[in-house]
Amino acid sequence: MTSMPAMASRLDRVAASSTPAAASRLRIDSVDLLRGLVMIIMALDHSRDYFTLYRFDPTDLSLTTPALFFTRWITHFCAPVFVFLAGTGAYLSARNGKRHEELTRFLVTRGLWLIVLELTVVRFAWTFNLDYAVVFVQVIWALGWSMIALAGFIQLPLWAITAVSIAMIAGHNLLDPITPDMFGGHGPLSYGVWGWIWIMLHVQAGPVVYPLIPWLGVMAAGYAFGAVYSLETVERRRLLLRLGGLVTLGFILLRAVDVYGDPGPWHGGPSPVFSVMSFLNLHKYPPSLLYLMVTLGPSIALLAPFERLKGSLARFIMVYGKVPLFYYVLHLFLIHALALTVALVSGFDLKPMLNAFFLFPPEWGFGLPIVYLVWIGVVLALYFPCRWFAGVKQRSRAWWISYL
């Protein structure tokens, strides 16, 4: 079997021999379709956050139900695919004629912009307040730092980027035994500088919801993956199916033997469905190797049949995939505003709801049918704004458009 670095080296040669004109024909509809699909699914998770009556983690198998568990689990695909395809987009922009120096500068400046956006506009959308006593950084933060890191990675040959990204994704669970306390002190007030650096890199604690490892590797892997789109159609589709299938099969085998790849072992449950839930119940913060395999493997495989989807439903979904950041920010404001509107009509005091959803009053919330209705309404309401902005991005040549 050809090794991944060897395959990357071959793809690097193919990509180098392809012309910018050939690459420019690949405004990859299938990539926009996959990205749009996960953006739509993401709104389900955030609708649940703001409208649920359940005050426990839906992946807690001692409390959850199958409907609640899978409502949460399907949304696990969103962040990995979002970050992975951001790396792919960076590769494709280079193939479409963006100079190496220009791409490096863009990745650094857009990464910094995303970090600022996370701490300002995105935080306000989550909380509707300016009280920075509550601060948390999530996927846009991780995306920003990953872009900055990618600016360094792209100075390497493609085979080296592939090797480093695989090592980060596959090997980071070896770092699980390292805790912030090992750097001095105990607890968030005494971790010290190095302890907090380790939290930013690999431990969910304090304000850091998305530790950076292995998100940096996921984006770098997405960049290397972009070279697949230098292949001819038949060969590309075959490779997408094989690569996605191989990663998915690898997940099943690794999870079955249960010796490495996720901090939490699985076990048989009181029924077959709970056993499946335990098998799929994986660590997200930071994302374990198995978490990334079960989300990215099927997603890569889906890109092959997605190349053949050209109907009205595909065009509908692609609208959201063409403006992911615009949609992300807008949907947070809309969901939070809807929660406040319903609370006001229902006679709730709005003051405690001018905050993050996990600080909402315990008596607030609805069952899953209402959550799903809110989700569908939010997605439909944002279709026309997203279609309008997708047109603006397509027509405009302003430099700042690419930052949105």
HELIX and SHEET records of a PDB file:
HELIX    1   1 MET A    4  SER A   17  1                                  14    
HELIX    2   2 PRO A   20  SER A   24  1                                   5    
HELIX    3   3 ASP A   29  PHE A   51  1                                  23    
HELIX    4   4 PRO A   66  TRP A   73  1                                   8    
HELIX    5   5 ILE A   74  PHE A   77  5                                   4    
HELIX    6   6 CYS A   78  ARG A   95  1                                  18    
HELIX    7   7 HIS A  100  LEU A  117  1                                  18    
HELIX    8   8 GLU A  118  VAL A  122  3                                   5    
HELIX    9   9 ARG A  123  THR A  127  1                                   5    
HELIX   10  10 VAL A  139  PHE A  153  1                                  15    
HELIX   11  11 LEU A  158  GLY A  171  1                                  14    
HELIX   12  12 HIS A  172  LEU A  175  5                                   4    
HELIX   13  13 PRO A  180  PHE A  183  5                                   4    
HELIX   14  14 GLY A  192  HIS A  202  1                                  11    
HELIX   15  15 TRP A  215  PHE A  225  1                                  11    
HELIX   16  16 GLY A  226  SER A  230  5                                   5    
HELIX   17  17 THR A  233  VAL A  257  1                                  25    
HELIX   18  18 PRO A  272  LEU A  280  1                                   9    
HELIX   19  19 LEU A  289  PHE A  306  1                                  18    
HELIX   20  20 SER A  312  LYS A  322  1                                  11    
HELIX   21  21 PRO A  324  VAL A  345  1                                  22    
HELIX   22  22 LYS A  351  MET A  353  5                                   3    
HELIX   23  23 PHE A  357  LEU A  359  5                                   3    
HELIX   24  24 LEU A  368  ALA A  381  1                                  14    
HELIX   25  25 TYR A  383  ARG A  395  1                                  13    
HELIX   26  26 TRP A  399  TYR A  403  5                                   5    
END                                                                             
